[in-house]
């Protein structure tokens, strides 16, 4: 079972055609599916009042290095200047650093709380292997405030990602939630404050390494075996439900930070229930740390119940001090990202995303008598005015080639008419799915097509 | 008048906030307008059956150099590798070269004619001045065939761009059209074949330089004054209408290439009329050459009648041999691009694009009694299920702060209710535009909001 999953996982990775390794590209029908997916995500983001943002792909190197690593950041130079390359400009490696930089430049002209989304590629100069892309898309949302930011937004972010997954048809997932204050409060009661950042980084890997590796990694921080056993005990995976875990945490007397974290976690749980999220979709886990060091409160990560091997497909958390390093001013925020470049090939593989359509058009107007071009154009125009995506076949080819084209492209209807028929105000409408056809009056049949197609919604996958 | 135009033009250029010169970014309300614009363009592209394409931003340097210039192409290196930079990967400088490369990799899995669009940024390492951006968006469409490609697609591309401009509210424009075969046929009858590419490049600049500069530029190619006078005469700007120009061209006996070009131009005119494009929106101009050397037939460029100083806002043409240099196989094509990064700031400046909205949400559900959060969430959910973009205000702020937020964001309605009102199934709906408000039953008022807002369409600017 496990090997089968791994094999299937490898297939997803290599699913996409790519000319340069690590820079994946979709075939046309996959790109249509990918775009349907981003349209739905965009729709949901906007439905909750998040507004679009589009920062430049290029940042100053010193901004990037404030949070990134020079071995994975791409710098830019003009080819003609290869003999005197300067570390000046580079490509963004995530959407959070540019967001913080943008806020620092523009906050005087923004209204807070500011809810933004950005769906855009990022670049990381890693070796392309084991599912690491060098260009991939992130779908980020963030809410930031100038002053306090209510914890209710933490719940909204978690909820919104769940809503999107449910809409897409990914039913079998859960979001692990935790609070950084609980982890760091607990660790402070056991180890030295200096060791905490490194310890959190090791805890973040707990489910990817063996217990022995976990222990020896903590030992390298000069943490004693007694302390390690204490930590391991606290982090053990558990079968208890959210209520039982919260009750146990509430009873522990560790320190103020720990208790504050427990209160925040409890509020989040209560809010997620208010927001109507089914309890099976969120699960408290003390083992969730998240790798980035800027998180200060809630952290979350969404995994697929039947494909845990692909890792998290979404994640995020609360960061109260992130912008400070970039703009000397605190804008507390909460945000998250959906890893769409990883998710979409998997959804295509599992037939959750439909890739039957090789065209955006639903209707092909065939051309039998080029002299009647005006009539064919009129028919297409009426359909288009009624929002039916319609292509006119403009090549000089036989009717059967034209119908073959419409079939290959996965269209729904072909409209067929020769000069005689057009003179009698008559067309043939062929249903390309069930291979039936009807002949009749133009405006009557156009209405029929319009009615059938407009019943489909772009939100239906 | 002219200085005033130039001033206004400079304002557009510097309209956008930018952290690094040449990498413009919009403020939130401008970004909403920009995105409305790209949504409309995308909608029209798909309405005509063009399918989305998204190539990687990164190409191999040798692919880029096949058509580009090393002084404007950005190469990539990993910051850590600065001491050993290799000319390996670079950023695309247009969307046509990546398209040709994509087709060469994937044509076995594509259906022809292939109609694609791509809306994406490109990068050019120029000095940022006089309206040259280093990152800007292109909105490209192309149709390519495996074999012959009907000239009717040339007309479709020209028409589609005009349709989009008309929809956006840009009424006062015209598309200059010409055919490369006419120009090159004519030049072959006068000068040596070797001189033609350079001569076309000079002709492309004819409206940007003085007649004296034009003459001396041609002299550098060793073209005699008699030949220059002949060329200048042929290219003189004219008041004649399309019919008169075609008739004059038809009467000229130059050579076979010239006549073929005239026939193609005439077919294009006839097709544009069939397609229903008003004659005032297209105008034959012998002075239009287009800079790129890969055009082989129709060329076109769209300019605004009352802002010619910003240059062309769209342009393109027919290229029968382009892909050959990249993939050793001919895929004749026709395509064009809309320069949206140049167009949008201008449309904002002229109030053609509406920037009143600082949020995507139309409705704000205010929160007066946090204990009633479930009710507020229910109200928002009903609106969202009916596709009304709705934000719940989740900060702990006074009602007047919340209404102030909704006003600043340009929302249409605020929903107000305290615990008593909610217990009586009652809400207040405040119309933020006309400052009226009504109190009434929840479901009754929600239906009212839904009716008012769904009458607006995303296609209404």
Interface residues (C-beta under 8 A of the other chain):
Chain A: X17 X18 X19 X20 X23 X24 X25 X26 X27 X28 X31 X32 X34 X35 X45 X46 X47 X48 X49 X50 X51 X52 X53 X54 X55 X56 X57 X58 X59 X60 X61 X65 X70 X71 X72 X73 X74 X75 X76 X77 X78 X79 X80 X82 X85 X87 X89 X90 X91 X101 X102 X105 X106 X109 X110 X111 X113 X114 X115 X116 X121 X123 X125 X134 X135 X145 X148 X149 X150 X152 X153 X156 X271 X274 X275 X276 X358 X359 X360 X361 X364 X373 X374 X377 X381 X384 X387 X389 X390 X391 X392 X394 X395 X396 X405 X408 X409
Chain B: X17 X18 X19 X20 X23 X24 X25 X26 X27 X28 X31 X32 X34 X35 X45 X46 X47 X48 X49 X50 X51 X52 X53 X54 X55 X56 X57 X58 X59 X60 X61 X65 X70 X71 X72 X73 X74 X75 X76 X77 X78 X79 X80 X82 X85 X87 X89 X90 X91 X101 X102 X105 X106 X109 X110 X111 X113 X114 X115 X116 X121 X123 X125 X134 X135 X145 X148 X149 X150 X152 X153 X156 X271 X274 X275 X276 X358 X359 X360 X361 X364 X373 X374 X377 X381 X384 X387 X389 X390 X391 X392 X394 X395 X396 X405 X408 X409
